[in-house]
Each structure stands twice: as C-alpha cells, then as structure tokens.
C-alpha cells in the first residue's frame, strides 16, 4: 500500500520547469492493455531515470520505457535535502574491518566518483539544478562522536585517502557553530527535484517513452516460470512485455515481495526557512558553501540552498508503512527547535517548508544493485541508506552498462542481488521501533 509523504519541499516541482521537451513531465498516460518494450524501467526517480538515460546513450536503437506509479520525481528523488557527498555503506573504519583495506578504499573512491558524476551530469544536461560545489563537514561535539571520528580519521590516513581533520578553530573558519572536531569532504549541494526533472526531459529527448499513474502489481519472469527470456510486468490497467526490466523501486521492494532481502522503508523529515539575511548566510556556510552533518545517527544536519534558505534534516525516523501525521509533526517541531538554537541570526527565522520522504535502509548499510535471484533479466536498485543522491545516478550508470553487455567482474560489495534478511513483523517490529527510538534519543543528546 502506498502512503503519500507529508508536506511539500522547498524545491519547485520538477514538472514546473519550462525548459526542454515536456513529454516526460506532462501528465503521463497509464499502462493500458498490452505494451511491449526492449527494456522497461519501473520507477522514475533518479536511479530509474539515470538507468534509462545512460542506456539510451549507449544503445540508441533500444525501445526503452519508463513506468512510474505516479510521475517522474514524485517520490524520494524529489523530496531529499540535496546533500551530494561521498559515502556508501558503513563508516570507513567499519568497512576496513568487514571487507579489508583494499575493498574499503575502493568503496570510498567509488563514492567520490559518484559525486563527480552528478556534477558532470548537471553540466551535460545544461541546467544549473541549484548546484553549488563546496565542502561537507561531518563533525561532533559529543565524546562518543569524537571517538568515532578519530577512528575514521586513522582509517583514512592508513588507506592514503585525503580527508582532512578540522579542529574547532578550523570549523569556525567555515561555520559559526560550536562543534569540537570534524572530517572535511569535497562535496556539493543541489535541487534534487530539478535534477530529476532535467534528467527526465533528457531521456524524452533521447526517445525514451514514459507511462505513469501505474503502480506495479506483480512481475512474471520468463526464466523463473520456465519460459523464454524477458519478463511480464503487471499493472492495474494492463501489462508490459519486456526483454529486460529494471525495478528502481527502492523501499517499495518489501510491499512488492521482491526477493532482495530486507530494505526497510523509513520516513525521514526536513524543514527549510525562507531566504535568510546576509548575516545568517555568512555564519552558516555561505562563504565556503560548507554543509554540516552531525556525526551521530539521526542528529540534525544542515546546508544552505542556492537561493539562501537553510535546509535542515535529521531527527525522528519512523517505519513508513502507515501514515504517522503526529510523528511527523513532532519531528518537524524538534527540527525547528534545533534550528532556533543553531545560531542567533536564525533564532527567529521563518520556517517556510516542512516535508518528509521515504528512504530504503539495509541492516548492513550497503545498497542492493543486481539481478533478481533466478531472474537474470530483471534487475533491482535500492537501499542507498540515505546516500541516494550521488549513488542512485552511479547505480543507474552501472546498471545500464551491465544491461548493455558490460563485465560484471570485480564489482564492489553492494552490487549484489540480496541484502541480509531481518524479521520486520510480529515482535521484531517492536524491536525495530525501539532501536529507532534509541537512535532518536542519542540524536537529541548529541544536539
């Protein structure tokens, strides 16, 4: 069952940008009757759109169809906070312990490349998308956070990776906030809805077809059924017979019963102010384009938008399997309290937007990108664990290459068909909620 996210982000809806061909963003037709395609992408978020875009670029003769339950960028891709930073999987010190130094280093460098790919894609699409290149600071003022950052810094040094450590004075040179130490990354910020809209228009310009208002109901794989190649996708108004399929449905994997392990749907929250005065922008990163993320899970993070708004996220995360308006109101209220305490210049700033969106989380922190078990012609992309802005585009490019005959050897750990499974029903559901509440209490202490 689909539950619409609450509130509206401060980004202009993707379909309001008048640039480019309108075919992808106009109210789409539904899937009716029997439709055929060479490749069908289900999900018109960043991962699905990137898959279609790069595949159309690699193989212009392919008949590529994108189908969405609503329209492009209607889901999480248009509702993020626009942080474009390097990170995939667990923290670098944990990645070293789990996967070894060589793989941990490759994982981090792949995430850096993913950031660069999105910046390059914005330039290629010819639209600014609110892009601001700058810095991302992961910092702490709590003892546990400082210990964790120290371990990560040592791992970066041992791997020969350039991630500077900043003291309180170094942080103050960039942001007028009382954090004690942090790690500094090269990063960027942008308007995720604008990027999604530009990518959809670019796909349409390459001949990609779009159908919308068609939630996926079932998948019948030819290989799994003992038949031929390809798959049949079932929608309320009809079916799509396709040679290959990409299910870029992220946290909807569980409701569809996909055999990809457990990808938990978590609802996360954000707020944005009206455009700030010059003093506030200067104090909170306007000069260096520096965003800040508290090192503690779920603690607040913030950045400035291209039009001078302060965007803040973090706080309460809830299982997104049912509406929780009271929980969202509490999360927005807590974020607004943190905003008031952030700096005197924003103590009375107007909060103009409040919104939430759903992310996909895995228990080991790694995404899932690969063919369904027993169904080599059906791929799944999801579970970016809150780092989807950069990684979704990278995953789309990777999937397009694999569908076009690329070599799957020497892939990184998240190129896999399944995440670990965890029980999410019965008594285990209460344990999950208790764990989220524990993280939330820790975030409140850290803030």
N, C-alpha and C positions, 0 to 999 in steps of 0.2 A: 504494500500500500504506500502511496506517495503522500508525504505531508509537506505542504509548501513552507519554505523558510520564512521567518518573520522579519518584517521591516524592509526598508529599501536602502541599498548602499549609496554612497555619495557619488559613485560613478554614473555617468549618463548611460541609460540603457543602450546596449550595443546596436539596436535597430534604429536609433535616432541619428546616427552619424550619416550624413547625406553622401559622403564620398564613396566612390566605387559603384560597381553594379549592384542593384538592390535585390537580385534574385535570391540570394542566400538568406537575407534578413527580412524579406516580406513575409506576411503570414503564410506559412507553408501548407501545402496540400497534405492530406493524410494518406497513409498507405491504404489503398482500396483495391480489392481483387488480388490478382497475381501480378507481382512486379519482379523483374529479373535484373541482375547486375553482375558484373565480374567480381567486384569487391564491394561489400556493404559495411559501413561503419555505423554502429549503433552508439549514439551519444555525441552531441555537437558541442561538447566542451573543448578545452584546449587540447587534451590528448587525442580526441577523435578528429578534431579539425586539423591538427598537426599531422596525423596519420594520412588523412585524405590529401592534404597539401603536398607533402613530400612524396607520396605515392604518385600523384598526378604529375609531379615534376619529373620523377624517374621514369614513368611509363605513361606518356600522354594518351596512348591509344586505349587504355583501360576505361571501361564504363564503371565509374565509382559513384556510389550512392551513400549519402549520409542521412540517417533517420534519427530523430530525437523525440522524446516523449512530449516535449513542448516545442522549443525553438532554440537556435544557437545561443549559447551563453546564459540560458535560463537557470542553470544550476550553479554548482560551486564555482565554476570558472569565472562567472560574472560577479561573484559575491566574496571574493577574497579581500585581503588587505594590501595586496600589491607589493609585498616584500619579495625581492628577487635575489636570494642569497645562496651561497654554496652549502649544501648539506644534504646527505641522503643516508638513511639508516641510523644506527646508534652513534653516539659521540665517538670521536676518533680513538680515544683510549680503549673504549669497549670494543670498537671494530678491530683494533690490533689484537686484543685478547681472543676474540671469536674467530677471526678469519686470517690472522697473520699479518705481519707488517706490509708485505708486498700488495696483498689484496686491499688492505685498508688504505694504502697510499693511492692505488688506482681508483678506489671508490671516491675519495675526496677530489682527485683531479678530474674525474668524470663529472662531478657536481659543479666544479668550476667551469668546465667546458659547457655544461648545460646553461649556466648563466650567460656565458659569452654567446651561445647560440640564440638565446632570446633577444639579446641586444642586437645581434646581427639581423635577426628576423624582422625586428621593428624597422631597421634601416631599409631592408629589402622590400618590405611592404609599403614603404613610403609614407607612413603615418607616424606621428610622434608618440601616440599612445600614452601621453603623460610621462614618458621615460625620463628619469634622472639618474645618471650614473654617479656613484659615490661610495660610501662605506657603510658597513653593518657592524655594530658593536654588540657582542654578547658579553654581558657584564653582570656583576653581583655585588651586593653589599651585605650578604649573609655568609656566615662562616662556612656552611656546607657548600654553598655555591662557589666560594673562593677555592676550596679544596678541589672541587670538581674541575674548575677552570685550570688550576695548577697541573692537574694530571693531564688534561688535554694539551696544554702548552708543551709539556715534556714530550708527549707523543708526537706532536707536530715537529718539534726540534729533532727528535730521533729519526723521523721519516724524511728530513730535509725539506719540509714544507714551510713556506714563508707566511706565517700567521703571527703578526706582532702581538706582544703583550703590552697593554697600556696600564699605567698606574692611575691613581685618582687624578693626578695633575694632567696626565695625557687625555683622560676622558673629559676633564673640564675644559681643555682646549677646544673640544668639539661640541660638547653639550653641557649646559649648566645644570647638571643633576648630580646628586651625592652618591655616586657609585664608587666602590673602592678599587676595583681592578676589572679588566676585561680583555677579550681577544678581538682583534680587528680584522675584518674580512673585506675584500673588494666586492662590491655588490651594486645593486640598482633598485629603483622602485618604479612602478608604472601603474597605469589604469588597466586592470585585468579585463574589464568588460570591453574597453576599446580595442585591446589586443585580440580578444576573441572575435569581435565584430570584423576587424580588419582581416583576420585570417579566414573567416567565413566568406567574405567578399572575394578574397584572393582565390579561394577554392572554386567559387562560382565562375570566376573569370577563366579558370583552367578547365571548365566543363563539368565539374562535379555537380551532381544533382542533389537536391535537398527535399526531404519529406519530413513533416513534423506532426505534432499532436498525436503521436502514435507510440504509446508505451509498449515495450517489448513484453510479450507474454510467455513465449517458450522458444527453444532452439531445438531443431532436429538436425543433427549432424549426419551426413551421409555415411561417413566412416563408422560412427557409433552404431548406426542402425544396420550395418552390414551391407549398405548400398554403395553408390558411387561416391565420387568426391563432392565437396561443397556442403552446403547447409541450407535448410529452410528456416526462416525466421518468421514467427507468428505474431501478428499484431491484431488489435481489435477489429480493424476493418479489412484485413487481408493478410497475405503472406508475401515474403520476398525470397525468391530462389536465387542463391548467390554462390559463386565459385569459392570465395573466401569471405570470412566475416571477422570483424574486429569489434569486440564488446568493450567500448571505452565507457563503462558504466560505473566505475569506482565503487562507492559504498552501496550501490544497489545490488551488488553481487549476491548478498545473502537472501534478499527478497526474491531474487530470480532463481535461487537454488543452484548457482554455478559452483562447480567443483574446484574452487580456487582457495580452499582453506577459509579461515575466518578473516574477513575485512569488516571491522566494526564501523558502523555509521555513527559518528559523533557530531553533535551540533555545537559549533563554536560561535562566539559573539564578537562584535566590533562596534565602535562608535566613531563619529567624526565631528569635528567642530566646524563652525562657519570659518571662512578665511580669517587668519589671525593677523594682528597688527605686526609691524616690522620688528618690534622689540621681542615679541614672543617667538617669531620665526628665527631670529638670530640666536636666541637662547636654546632653542630646541632643534638645532641642526641645519638651519637654513644656509649657513655659510659653507659648511663642508658636505652638505647632503648626507648626513650621517643618521642612520636609523639605529634604534636601541632595542635589544631583546634581553629581558631578564633571564639569567641562566637557569632559574628554577622553572620546571614544567608548569604551564598554565599561568605563570606570573605575567603581568602586563608587558606589552611591547608597544612601541610607537614609532611613527615616522611622519614626515611632512609630505603632503601631496604636491603636485606641480602647481596647484592653484592656492597654496598656502594654508590648507587645512591640516589639522593634526588628526591623524588616524591612529586609533588605539585598539588593540585586540588583546585577547587572553581572558583569564578568569574562568568562569564555570564552563565545563563541557558536560553535556548530557547525551545519553544514548538517544539517537534521533529516530526512534521507532514509533513515536507518537507525539502529538502536539504538546508543548510544555510552555504555555504563554507565561505562567507565573515564574518559571525558572528563567526564561529569557528576560523578563522584566527585572528580576533580581541580578542577573549577570550584567545587564546594561547599567543598573544603578551602581553596582560595585565598580565598574569601569569608570563611571562618571566621578565617583569619589576619588579614585586613583588619579584621574585627570586633574581634579582640583588641587591635589597635593603635589603634583609634579613640579610646578614652578609658579611663583607668584603672578607671572604675566598671564597665566591661563586659569587663574582661580575663579574667574567669573566668565570664562569663555562660553559662548552659546554652543550647545550640542545640537547640531542640525540633523544628524542622521544616526539611526540605530538599526543594526541588521544582524542576521545570523546566516550561517551556511553549514553545509554538511561536508565533513572530510572523512576519508577512509583510513582507518588505523589497523595495523597488524601487530601481533604480540611481539615480534622481533624487530619492529621498526623498519623493515625493508618492504618496498613495493613488490607487486606481482606483475610481471610482464612476460607473457609467453602463451603458447597454445594450450587449450584445454586438454586435460588428460584423455586420451582416446579420440580426440577430435582435432587432428593436426591442421585442419582448415579454419578453425575458429580460435581466435586469439582474445585474450583478456588483458586490459590495462587498468590498474587501480592500486589503491593502498599507499599513497605517497606520504601519509602520516603528517600532513600539514606543510609539506615542502613541494607542493604540486605545481607552483607557477613555473619554475625552471624545469623540473623533472618531467612534467607532462609533455612539454614540447620535445624534450630529448627522447622520451619514450615513443612519441609518435614518429619521430625520425627513425628510430631504431626499428620499430615495427614495420614501417614502410620498406626499409632496406631488407628485412627478413622476408617479407611477402614478395619482394622483387628478386629473390634468389640469393640473398646475402649469406655469408658464412656465419653460422651461429657459434663457432668455436671461440673459446677464450672470453666468454661473456662474464659479467660481474654477477654477484650473488642474487641481485633482485631480478635478473632475467630468468624467471622460473615459472612453473605452472601452478604452484600452490604455496600459500603461506601456512604456518602452523595452525592447527585447529585448536580452538578453545571452546568450551561449552558456554553458550550465551542464554540458555533458557533455564527455568527452574531455579534452584538455589544459587547456581553460578551467576545468575543475573544480579542477585542482591550483592554478591561479592564484587562484581564489576562496578556497581554503583558505589559501593563502599570505597573501592580503590579510587574512583574519580573524586569522591568527596575528600579523601585523604590528600590527593594532589591539590585540590582546591584550597584546603586549609593551609598546606605548605606554601601555596602561591600567596595567600593572604599574609602569612607571616613574612615572606620574602619582600612583599610590597610595603 
